[in-house]
Amino acid sequence: MSARTDTDTGQLNQLHQLVAELTRRVDKLEAELAAARADTGPPPIDVVLAISAAVAAYLGKRATVRQIHFAHSRAWAQQGRAEVQASHMVAHAPHVAHGHQ
């Protein structure tokens, strides 16, 4: 059995520090997740009215919104941004080489 060297002790201390830092970070993320999942109460009336207007415009008639669920995913927002950015694509004219005469 070999004795511990200073290098082994230093590496062990670094590992302990890394584990402690990762534990703090995980605890912080878990607290943020719990706060995000907490019941935020009913949505503001202006949000309900905007959703109702969007549904009515899409269906072409008045509709009753019965339930609204907050999404915990940002996928819909990313997709919406991608569609908006794609709609702003500018078609470039082909490059014409200018020859020297």
N, C-alpha and C positions, 0 to 999 in steps of 0.2 A: 504494500500500500504506500503510495507516495504522498508526501506532505503537500499542502496547498501552497501554491506560489502566489506572489503579489499579483501576477497577471490573472490567475484564477479568481482571486478575491475581488479584483477590480471588475472583471467581467460579471461576476455574481452580483456585485453592487449595482452595476448598470442594468442587469436584468430585473432586479428588485425595483429600481427606479422606473423602468419602462412599464412593468406590471402595475405599479402604483399609479402612474400617469394614465394608462389605459383604463384602469378601474375608475378613476375620476371622470374621464371622458365618457365612459359608458353610463355612469350614474347621471351625468348631466344630460345625455341624450335620452335616457329613459324618463327623466323628469320632464323634458320638453315634449316627448311623445305623450306622456300622460296628460299634460296640460292641453295638448292639441286634441286629444280624444275626449276631453271633458265636455260635458253638455254645455253648449254655449247659449242655450235658451232659444226662444223662437227667433226667426230671422226678422230683421227690421221690415216695416210695412212697405217701404219704398222698394225693397228687394222683391217682396211678394207681388207688388203691383207690376214691376218690370217683367217678372216671370209670367204673370197672367197676360200681359200685353203681348209678349213674345209668342205664347201658346195660341192666343187668339189670332194673331197675324199669320202664324203658320197654318192653323186649321181653317182660317177664313170665317170663323164664327166664335162667339163668346164661349169660353170654357171655364169650368171651375177647377182651381188648383186645390187638390185635397191634401197633398203631402209634399213637403220639400225636404230633401236630405242634403246635408253638406257633404261634399266630396272631399276625401282626404288624399286624393291623387291629383297630381298636376298634369297628368297626361292630356286631358282635354284642352288645357291652356296651351300646352306645347303644340298640339295638333292645330289649334286655331291660329297660333302665331305662324306656323309653317305655311298654312293656307294663305294667310294674308301676305306673307312675304313672297310666296310663289305667284300671287296675283299681281305683284308689282314688278315682275320680271320685265326687263326692257329688251326688246329684240334689237340687237345691234346690226347695223348695215354691214355687209361684207367689206372687208378691208381691200381697198384698191391700191395696188402697188404703183407708185409714181416712178416711171422710168426716166432717166436722164437722156435728153436728146441732144 
